[in-house]
Amino acid sequence: MNWLILVAITVLFDSSRIFIDNYVSDVYFKKNGAVSQKFFYGYAYIAIAISILLATNFNLFQISHLAISLILLSGVLVSIAGIPYYKALEIEDSTNLGIFMQLAPILYLIFGWLFLGDIFSPVQLIAFLIILSAPTLIILTTRKRSRKVKLKAIFFAFIYVLVAVIGNLIFVKANSVTANNTLNFVDEIALLFLAKGVTNLAIVYCRPKWRKRFRTVLKADKKVLRPMFTNALIGATKDFAYRGALITAPAVALASAATDSITPIVIFFMGILLTLVWPKFGREKLDRKTVIVHFIATILVVTGIILLQI
C-alpha cells in the first residue's frame, strides 16, 4: 500500500482518537485523572495483541532476541508517553493540543541530524521557526492569567511527542533488524500492543489513585465503556497505519511531516463541524477571535512543515 494512503488513514483515525479522548476526559473524568483510562486500554491492547498473535501462529523461538527487545521497548515508551498526553488533555482542548503536537517532524529531523548525519538547510531552519510560531501565537493571544496554563499544556505535549518519537524510531530500527527474519509487520505491531498494554496496566497499578479514579467513573456511568472501546479500535488502526507509513516512506521524517501537516487541518475543521452539529462532543470555542487565531496557527504549521520537505 502506498505510504501516502497510510498517512491519510492515520490522519483520519488519529484526529478521531484525539476528539474521543478529549470527550471522555471532559465529560466522564471531568478533567481529573484522565490518565486512569490506561486501566481500560491496558486490557484492550493485550486482548488485541493476543488475538493477532494467535491468528498469525507466532513462533517466539524463530525471532531475533534483539528485534523482540527493541519492539517491546518501543511499546513501553509509547505507553509512558500517554501520561503527559492525558495530562495535556486535562488542560487543553483538542484543537490546541493538535497544534502543540506539531513538533514531531522537527524532532525526527533533529534525531536524524544527531544520529544519522542529516544536514539542515537554511530553509529548514526557517521552517522550524514558523512551526514554533504557531503555539507562540496561541499563547500571546490568550489572557495573561491563562498563559501559565497554556505553557503547562505545551510542556506536557512536548514530553509526549518527545517520548513517542523515540519509541517510534526504535520500532523502525526493530523493523530493519527483522528484515531477514520470519517476523512480519503484523506480528511486530502485535508485540508492540502487548508491551503497550502491559505497561499501561503497570502504570495504573503503581498509582492506586488512578485505578480508584477509573473505578469511580465506571461505577458512576458504565456508558463510558462505549467511547473507550471504540477508541481502542480506532487507536489500534491508527497505530498500524502510522507505523506502516514510517517504515515504507522514503524517510521517517517525511512520513511524520506529511501526517502532521494534515492532522491540524482535519482537527481544526472537524472541531468546528462537531461543535456546530454535536456540541456535546465537539465543545470547541467558536468565538471569532479563537477561530481566526487557530486558522492562522494552522496555516503557519502547514507552511512550516511543507518547507521542511524542500
C-alpha positions, 0 to 999 in steps of 0.5 A: 500500500502506498505510504501516502494512503497510510498517512491519510488513514492515520490522519483520519483515525488519529484526529478521531482518537484525539476528539474521543479522548478529549470527550471522555476526559471532559465529560466522564473524568471531568478533567481529573485523572484522565490518565486512569483510562490506561486501566481500560486500554491496558486490557484492550491492547493485550486482548488485541495483541493476543488475538493477532498473535494467535491468528498469525501462529507466532513462533517466539523461538524463530525471532531475533532476541534483539528485534523482540527487545527493541519492539517491546521497548518501543511499546513501553515508551509509547505507553509512558508517553500517554501520561503527559498526553492525558495530562495535556488533555486535562488542560487543553482542548483538542484543537490546541493540543493538535497544534502543540503536537506539531513538533514531531517532524522537527524532532525526527529531523533533529534525531536524524541530524544527531544520529544519522548525519542529516544536514539542515538547510537554511530553509529548514531552519526557517521552517522550524521557526514558523512551526514554533510560531504557531503555539507562540501565537496561541499563547500571546493571544490568550489572557495573561492569567491563562498563559501559565496554563497554556505553557503547562499544556505545551510542556506536557505535549512536548514530553509526549511527542518527545517520548513517542518519537523515540519509541517510534524510531526504535520500532523502525530500527526493530523493523530493519533488524527483522528484515531477514527474519520470519517476523512480519509487520503484523506480528511486530505491531502485535508485540508492540500492543502487548508491551503497550498494554502491559505497561499501561496496566503497570502504570495504573497499578503503581498509582492506586489513585488512578485505578480508584479514579477509573473505578469511580467513573465506571461505577458512576456511568458504565456508558463510558465503556462505549467511547473507550472501546471504540477508541481502542479500535480506532487507536489500534488502526491508527497505530498500524497505519502510522507505523506502516507509513514510517517504515515504507516512506522514503524517510521517517521524517517525511512520513511524520511531516506529511501526517502532521501537516494534515492532522491540524487541518482535519482537527481544526475543521472537524472541531468546528463541524462537531461543535456546530452539529454535536456540541456535546462532543465537539465543545470547541470555542467558536468565538471569532477571535479563537477561530481566526487565531487557530486558522492562522496557527494552522496555516503557519504549521502547514507552511512550516512543515511543507518547507521542511520537505524542500 
